[in-house]
């Protein structure tokens, strides 16, 4: 038996490859499926099953393309409603995979169809659970993301309480937990940076699994402090239920070099998405462009900032990174890429087209300048990050909320902007710049660096 976690850092997402006696099951594949097929090919195995823990909202699954390429069956839990052929497993239905068994345990709560898959080894002993977004390390899945449901968030949270206690916590402490996500996802509040653990450890350390916790206490705590769900989530749910293009077709449609004159002509009708390093963007960028750098949590932030996956996009990318940007955008459903600026920002400047810049300040210089606490400061970290430590008199608007709350920003004085490390603050600067708020300064290194000087 072989179990491998295939972790996509950009999405904070774990897919799983399970192999036994030349038969393979894939759990929660991402949209690019070649790696799964290649692994099976190398071992001389065939992919028999594609298990989905639920209908995903935060990324586009590879289930349809993988089934098309391999003939594998797509399996969801009870109550999953899709437009394509699936096996809707009954609660505790068993699926043989070589010498092992995979048991579908219906664990509603994150969504109504959420299912945990229990892996039993060749001796029929419980080995591991693949929990999707039902149970994370350190947290549990949000119960407020179900699409078009008559159930309230409290209803789903109540179901989640029962699923955890009656279906998962009854398993042996030595069972391995393989969750759907790690730290960074929007599907939970406070996940661990670890992505594999033991169930017994979670029983001891996970706040949602503590002893003597009543259902009302659980519901209140799980729902407390939840930010609004990202606006792109319903689009992804729709694609995962109804279907989507294969990645090679997206590349054929999108990997097109565009000259300066065309980009200039189109720039008011598209989103100009600059995916370079934040320092390069600060030095010089096309007016009105939005920065979301490839080196960070690129795809999820693109979803949260751009919101509508159908909007047309032109990329400004480092040379050779255009294909990567297109494929990573496709992971969250952004397929309407019109092309990329040929030659990048250099071709734009060589054509003597207008550019703008963002002023940067080093953290020690900022602290010195703010010694009397008189500066106008915007903190774009999450509310929980801000609560754990902040600069006195700073305004906290989480980046995900910035576009909706720009009117609350006082831009009469120069505005100093920071996040945790400098990535989100440059995204914020680009948004403000595109909304004609120009008197801004980005604090390099963010609060991590600032806190060393205060």
C-alpha positions in Angstrom: 0.0 0.0 0.0 1.2 3.5 -0.9 -0.2 6.7 0.3 1.2 10.0 -1.0 0.1 13.6 -0.3 0.4 15.9 -3.3 0.4 19.4 -1.8 -0.2 22.5 -3.9 1.2 25.3 -1.8 -0.5 28.1 -3.8 -3.9 26.6 -2.9 -2.9 25.3 0.5 -4.5 22.1 -0.8 -3.8 18.4 -0.4 -4.6 15.8 -3.0 -4.0 12.2 -2.3 -2.6 9.2 -4.3 -3.4 5.8 -2.9 -2.0 2.7 -4.6 -2.5 -1.0 -3.8 -1.8 -4.0 -6.0 -1.6 -1.9 -9.2 -4.9 -0.1 -8.5 -5.0 3.6 -7.7 -7.4 6.0 -6.1 -7.0 9.8 -6.3 -8.7 12.0 -3.7 -9.5 15.6 -4.5 -7.3 16.1 -7.6 -6.5 19.6 -8.8 -7.3 20.7 -12.3 -3.9 19.7 -13.8 -4.0 16.0 -13.8 -0.8 14.9 -15.6 1.1 14.2 -12.4 -1.4 11.6 -11.2 -1.5 9.8 -14.5 2.3 9.8 -14.7 2.7 8.3 -11.2 0.3 5.5 -12.1 2.0 4.9 -15.4 5.5 4.6 -13.7 4.2 1.9 -11.3 2.3 0.1 -14.0 -1.0 0.8 -12.2 -4.4 2.0 -13.4 -6.5 4.7 -11.8 -9.7 3.0 -10.7 -11.5 5.7 -8.5 -11.6 9.5 -8.1 -12.9 10.3 -4.7 -14.3 13.8 -4.0 -14.7 14.8 -0.4 -17.2 17.4 -1.4 -18.1 19.9 -4.2 -15.2 22.3 -3.9 -15.6 26.1 -3.8 -12.0 27.3 -3.5 -10.5 25.5 -6.5 -11.4 23.7 -9.7 -11.0 19.9 -9.2 -9.5 17.7 -11.9 -12.2 15.0 -11.4 -13.8 15.4 -14.8 -10.6 15.4 -16.9 -9.1 12.6 -14.9 -12.2 10.4 -15.4 -12.2 11.3 -19.1 -8.5 10.3 -19.5 -8.5 7.2 -17.4 -12.1 5.8 -17.3 -12.1 6.0 -13.5 -15.3 6.3 -11.6 -16.0 9.6 -9.8 -17.3 9.1 -6.3 -19.1 11.6 -4.1 -20.9 11.1 -0.8 -24.6 11.2 -0.4 -26.6 14.2 -1.6 -24.0 15.5 -4.1 -25.9 16.9 -7.1 -23.9 17.2 -10.3 -24.7 17.3 -14.0 -22.3 14.4 -14.9 -22.3 10.7 -14.1 -21.0 9.9 -10.5 -21.4 7.2 -7.9 -23.1 8.7 -4.9 -21.7 6.5 -2.1 -24.0 5.4 0.6 -22.9 6.0 4.2 -20.2 3.4 5.1 -20.2 2.0 1.6 -17.0 0.1 0.9 -14.8 0.3 -2.2 -12.1 -2.3 -2.8 -8.7 -1.0 -4.1 -6.2 -3.8 -4.6 -5.7 -5.3 -1.2 -7.1 -2.4 0.8 -10.6 -0.9 1.4 -11.8 2.7 1.3 -15.0 3.4 3.3 -17.1 6.4 2.5 -18.3 8.0 5.8 -20.9 10.7 5.3 -19.8 13.7 7.5 -22.1 16.6 6.6 -21.4 20.0 8.1 -18.9 21.9 5.9 -21.3 21.1 3.1 -24.3 18.7 3.0 -22.5 16.2 0.9 -19.2 16.3 2.7 -17.7 12.8 3.1 -14.6 11.5 4.9 -12.9 8.5 3.4 -11.5 5.8 5.8 -8.6 3.7 4.5 -8.4 0.2 5.8 -5.2 -1.8 5.2 -4.9 -5.4 3.9 -5.6 -6.7 7.4 -8.8 -4.6 7.5 -7.3 -2.3 10.2 -8.2 1.4 10.2 -5.1 3.2 8.8 -6.1 6.8 7.8 -8.9 9.2 7.1 -9.1 11.7 4.3 -11.2 14.4 5.8 -11.5 17.0 3.1 -12.8 20.2 4.7 -14.6 18.4 7.6 -11.5 18.2 9.9 -8.3 20.1 9.5 -5.3 20.1 11.8 -6.1 22.6 14.4 -9.5 23.6 13.0 -12.6 22.4 11.2 -14.3 23.4 8.0 -16.5 26.5 7.7 -20.2 25.6 7.8 -21.2 28.8 5.9 -20.1 28.0 2.4 -22.9 25.7 1.2 -24.3 27.0 -2.0 -28.1 27.5 -2.6 -29.0 25.5 0.5 -32.2 25.9 2.6 -30.0 25.0 5.6 -28.6 27.9 7.7 -25.0 28.1 8.8 -26.1 27.1 12.3 -27.9 24.1 10.9 -24.7 22.9 9.1 -22.5 23.7 12.1 -24.8 21.5 14.2 -24.4 18.7 11.6 -20.7 19.2 11.7 -20.7 18.7 15.5 -22.5 15.4 15.1 -20.3 14.3 12.3 -17.1 14.9 14.2 -18.3 13.3 17.4 -20.3 10.4 16.1 -18.3 9.5 12.9 -14.7 10.7 13.3 -13.8 10.9 17.0 -14.9 7.3 17.6 -12.0 6.1 15.5 -8.7 5.0 17.1 -6.2 7.7 18.2 -3.5 6.2 15.9 -5.5 6.8 12.7 -3.6 9.2 10.4 -5.5 12.4 9.5 -5.0 13.6 5.9 -6.9 16.9 5.6 -8.0 18.8 2.5 -6.1 22.0 3.4 -3.4 23.5 5.5 -2.7 27.0 6.7 -3.6 29.7 4.3 -7.0 28.4 3.0 -10.2 30.5 3.3 -12.1 27.3 4.1 -11.2 27.5 7.8 -10.1 30.1 10.4 -6.9 29.0 12.1 -5.3 25.9 10.5 -2.0 24.4 11.4 1.0 24.7 9.1 1.3 20.9 9.4 -0.6 18.9 6.8 -0.5 15.4 8.3 -1.2 14.3 11.9 -2.7 11.7 14.2 -6.3 11.8 15.3 -5.3 11.4 18.9 -3.3 14.6 18.8 -6.3 16.4 17.3 -8.5 15.2 20.1 -6.1 16.8 22.5 -5.3 20.1 20.7 -8.1 21.0 18.3 -10.5 23.4 20.0 -13.4 22.0 18.1 -12.8 18.5 19.4 -12.4 19.2 23.1 -14.1 17.1 25.8 -17.4 18.3 27.3 -18.1 20.8 24.5 -21.8 21.3 24.1 -23.3 21.6 20.6 -24.3 25.2 21.3 -20.8 26.0 22.3 -19.4 24.4 19.2 -21.8 26.2 16.9 -21.0 29.6 18.5 -17.2 29.1 18.4 -17.1 27.7 14.8 -19.2 30.6 13.5 -17.4 33.3 15.5 -15.2 35.6 13.6 -15.8 34.2 10.1 -15.0 36.7 7.3 -17.3 36.9 4.4 -16.7 34.0 2.0 -14.7 35.0 -1.1 -17.0 36.1 -3.9 -15.4 33.7 -6.4 -16.5 30.6 -4.5 -20.0 30.2 -6.1 -18.4 30.3 -9.6 -16.0 27.5 -8.7 -18.9 25.4 -7.3 -20.8 25.9 -10.5 -17.8 24.7 -12.6 -17.1 21.7 -10.4 -20.8 20.7 -10.7 -21.3 21.5 -14.4 -17.9 21.1 -16.2 -15.0 23.1 -17.5 -12.2 23.2 -20.2 -9.1 21.1 -20.1 -5.9 23.0 -19.3 -4.4 22.5 -22.7 -7.4 24.2 -24.3 -7.0 27.1 -21.9 -3.4 27.5 -22.9 -4.3 27.4 -26.6 -6.8 30.2 -26.0 -4.7 32.3 -23.6 -1.0 32.0 -24.3 -1.0 34.8 -26.8 1.6 37.6 -27.0 0.0 41.0 -27.4 1.8 44.1 -28.6 1.8 47.4 -26.7 -0.6 49.2 -29.0 -3.2 46.4 -28.5 -2.8 46.4 -24.7 -3.1 50.2 -24.6 -6.3 50.1 -26.7 -7.8 47.4 -24.5 -6.6 48.4 -21.0 -9.9 50.1 -20.0 -11.9 47.1 -21.0 -9.9 44.4 -19.3 -8.2 43.8 -16.0 -4.4 44.3 -16.4 -3.0 41.8 -13.9 0.7 42.3 -13.0 2.2 39.1 -11.6 5.8 40.2 -11.1 7.6 40.7 -7.8 6.2 43.4 -5.6 9.5 45.4 -5.7 9.4 45.4 -9.5 5.8 46.5 -9.5 6.5 49.3 -7.1 9.3 50.6 -9.3 7.2 50.8 -12.5 3.8 49.6 -13.6 1.0 50.4 -16.0 -1.5 52.8 -14.6 -4.6 51.0 -13.4 -3.0 47.6 -13.3 -3.6 45.3 -10.3 -0.7 43.5 -8.6 -0.9 39.9 -7.5 2.5 38.4 -7.5 3.2 34.8 -8.5 5.5 34.2 -5.6 2.7 34.4 -3.0 -0.8 32.7 -2.7 -1.4 33.8 -6.2 -4.5 32.0 -7.3 -6.6 32.3 -4.2 -5.8 36.0 -4.0 -6.7 36.5 -7.6 -10.0 34.9 -6.8 -10.6 37.1 -3.8 -9.5 40.3 -5.4 -10.8 39.9 -8.9 -13.9 38.1 -7.8 -15.6 37.5 -11.2 -13.9 34.6 -12.9 -15.4 35.6 -16.3 -13.8 39.0 -16.6 -11.2 39.4 -19.4 -7.6 39.6 -18.2 -4.3 40.6 -19.8 -1.2 39.6 -18.0 2.0 41.5 -17.3 4.4 38.8 -16.4 8.1 38.1 -16.1 9.6 36.6 -19.2 8.9 32.9 -19.3 6.3 32.9 -16.5 3.2 33.5 -18.7 2.2 29.8 -18.9 2.6 29.4 -15.2 0.4 32.4 -14.5 -2.3 31.1 -16.9 -2.4 27.6 -15.4 -2.4 28.8 -11.8 -5.3 31.2 -12.6 -7.2 28.3 -14.1 -6.9 26.4 -10.8 -9.5 28.9 -9.5 -11.5 29.2 -12.7 -10.1 32.3 -14.4 -10.1 31.0 -18.0 -10.8 34.3 -19.8 -7.2 35.3 -20.3 -6.8 37.3 -23.5 -3.0 37.1 -23.6 0.1 38.7 -22.1 2.0 41.9 -22.9 4.8 40.8 -25.2 8.1 41.9 -23.8 6.5 42.7 -20.4 6.9 46.1 -18.8 10.1 46.8 -20.7 8.2 46.9 -24.0 5.8 49.3 -22.4 8.5 51.7 -21.2 10.5 51.5 -24.4 7.3 52.6 -26.3 7.3 55.7 -24.0 4.0 54.8 -22.5 3.0 56.2 -19.1 4.0 54.3 -16.0 3.4 54.8 -12.3 5.3 53.8 -9.1 4.6 53.1 -5.5 6.8 54.6 -2.8 8.4 52.1 -0.5 9.8 52.7 3.0 12.0 50.5 5.1 10.5 49.4 8.4 13.1 51.1 10.6 12.6 54.4 8.8 8.9 54.0 9.2 9.2 53.4 12.9 11.5 56.4 13.3 9.0 58.6 11.3 6.1 57.4 13.4 7.8 58.0 16.8 5.0 60.3 17.8 2.2 58.1 16.5 0.9 60.7 14.1 1.1 58.9 10.8 -2.0 57.7 8.8 -1.6 53.9 8.9 -3.6 51.2 7.1 -3.2 47.5 8.3 -4.6 45.1 5.6 -4.0 41.9 7.6 -6.9 39.8 8.8 -8.9 40.9 11.9 -7.3 38.0 13.9 -3.8 39.0 12.9 -4.5 42.6 13.9 -5.9 41.6 17.2 -2.8 39.6 18.1 -0.6 42.7 17.6 -0.9 46.0 15.9 0.5 49.5 15.5 -1.2 52.1 17.8 -4.0 54.1 16.1 -3.7 52.1 12.8 -6.8 51.4 10.8 -7.5 47.7 10.1 -9.2 46.8 6.9 -8.5 43.2 5.8 -7.4 43.1 2.2 -10.4 40.9 1.2 -12.7 43.8 2.3 -10.6 46.7 0.9 -12.5 47.4 -2.3 -15.8 47.6 -0.4 -14.5 49.9 2.3 -12.3 52.3 0.3 -14.7 55.2 1.2 -13.7 54.8 4.9 -10.0 55.6 4.1 -8.8 59.1 4.9 -6.4 60.0 2.1 -5.9 63.6 2.9 -2.6 62.7 4.6 -0.1 60.3 3.2 -1.2 56.7 3.9 1.3 54.1 5.1 0.2 50.6 4.3 1.4 47.3 5.8 0.4 43.6 6.0 2.4 40.8 7.6 5.3 40.5 5.2 4.8 43.0 2.3 2.9 40.9 -0.3 -0.7 41.8 0.6 0.2 45.5 1.2 1.4 45.8 -2.4 -1.8 44.3 -3.6 -3.6 46.9 -1.5 -1.5 49.7 -2.9 -2.4 48.6 -6.5 -6.1 48.6 -5.7 -5.9 52.0 -4.1 -3.8 53.4 -7.0 -6.4 52.0 -9.5 -9.1 53.9 -7.5 -7.1 57.2 -7.8 -5.7 57.1 -4.2 -2.1 58.0 -5.0 -0.7 59.5 -1.8 0.4 56.1 -0.4 3.5 54.4 0.9 4.2 50.6 1.2 6.0 49.5 4.3 8.5 46.8 3.2 8.6 43.6 5.1 5.3 44.3 6.9 4.5 43.9 10.5 7.0 41.1 10.9 9.8 43.6 10.2 8.1 46.5 11.9 7.7 44.6 15.2 11.5 44.1 15.4 11.9 47.9 15.8 9.0 48.7 18.3 
